[in-house]
Amino acid sequence: MNLNNHELTNRTFDEIQVGDTALISRQITARDIEIFAILSGDINPVHLDPAFAQKTIFKGIIAHGIWGGALISTVLGTQLPGPGTIYLGQTLEFMRPTKVGDIVTATVTVTEKQDKKNIVILDCRCTNQQQEELIRGIAKVMAPTEKVNWQSKILPEIILKNQ
């Protein structure tokens, strides 16, 4: 998804049906892992130090598990339900690591609607390019009741420099 100059349209609570699905795929890079470490403050060497990571059970750098959770959040906030969604809760189970170069697909599927407060429950999954399950969980959101069409603005560029 191009983050700049992109039009987003939501699905209102009344438009959403049980079984509706949306997804996004993204290939994780070493740069993504570095940026996530900077943003989160999680500088665990398993994410950043190849020599350290090689000595772990994963035998190399792995992405922050919650990076996949961020992809799920992206789907919820941009597609289903989309703009205006209020994130109320999320459970996540991390099934296997995400490694540099993996193509991660985050998929959300509506499993339940609760009329009180326009609540939508969604099954959430992240898989890699081999269809192996990386993450699974359940999200609870408050869906918007009014239609929103929103044009994104141009976001700033990130430049990484070693100090």
Secondary structure as UniProt FT lines:
FT   STRAND          7..9
FT   TURN            13..15
FT   TURN            18..19
FT   STRAND          21..27
FT   HELIX           30..40
FT   HELIX           45..48
FT   HELIX           50..54
FT   TURN            57..58
FT   HELIX           65..78
FT   TURN            83..84
FT   STRAND          86..94
FT   TURN            100..101
FT   STRAND          103..114
FT   HELIX           116..118
FT   STRAND          119..127
FT   TURN            129..130
FT   STRAND          133..142
FT   STRAND          149..151
//
